[in-house]
Amino acid sequence: MTAALVIAALAMASCARNDNQEGPRPLALKEQVSSIVRSGAGYAVSWAGVLSNPNRWHFGENAVAVVTAVDAGGKEVVHLEQPLDAVPPGRPLAFSGQVTATAQPVRVKIDYRPASWRPIPRTPSAFLKFPISDVRTDKLKNGSYLVTGYVLDPFRKPASGLAVTALLRDAAGTLVGGATTYVDDVRPGARRRFVITVEGVRGSVGATDVQATTWGSTAKTYEELAGAGAVPLHTVAPTTEPFAKDRGYPPPNDRRQ
C-alpha cells in the first residue's frame, strides 16, 4: 500500500511539473460566420465569431482577430486586424465586425493571433457574468434583425463601458450572424438598454444568444470591478409577516436531542 501511495504521489508531481511547463492552453476559435452584401459602391463584409478560453485561472489579453477575404481569382481584397476584448477566464468571448470592400469578395476567413496571459488575482467565481434580460429579436423589412434587451452591472462599482454582442443561431444552433454594440456608464445593480442591428444573416433565426464583457484588450477593468465586490442579491426587506410561533426545528448543527 505504501509503495502504491508513493508511486501515485510521484505521478501527480510529474503531472504538475508538466502543467507548469506547458502553461495555459491556447485560445480556440469555436465558431465563425461571415456574410457579403452589396452596399452602395462596394460590398459590406460582416463577420462574427466565438473565441473560447479553456483556462479558468488566466485572462487572455491582446488577442487579435485577423480577417481576410479573397475575390473569385484568389486575390486578397480584405485584410483587417481587429483587436479583441480581454477573454474572461474559463469563458468564451463573442465578437463581430464589419468592413467595406471595393471589389467583390467570395470567401471570408477569420484567424487570430495568440493572446498573452494574465493570471487572475482572485478566484474565478469573483468574475461574475454581466446578466442579460428581456431579449427581443425582430426581423426588419430589409432582412436584417433588431435585437434589444438590458444588461446589468452585478458589481459594486460602475462599469464605464461594456461590449454587448448578439449571436443569432438557426434551429440547429448553428451561428448565422452577429453584431456588437457598446453601452457606457452601467451603474451597480442597474440595467441599461442595448439595441443591436444584425445584417447579412444567413438563413432563418431560431435563437439569440447575447453576451457582455468589459471593453478593452486587457483585464484591468474587469479586475477592478471584481475587486469592488458584488452587489448583494437581496437589498429589499421582506414584506411578509413573521411566524406567530417558532416551528421548533433545532438548528442544523445543534446536536442536542
Protein Blocks (a to p, Z undefined) as FASTA:
>chain_A
ZZmmmmmmmmmmmmmmmmmmnopaddddfbccdddddehjbccdddddddddfbfkbcce
hiacddddddfkopafbdcddddddddehiacddddddddfbdcfbdcdddddddddddf
bdfklmccdddehiacdddfkopacdddddddfbfbdcfbdcdddddddfkopafbdcdd
ddehiaehiacddddddehiehjdfbdcdddddedjbfklmmmmmmnopadfblcdcfbd
cdfbdghiacfklmbZZ
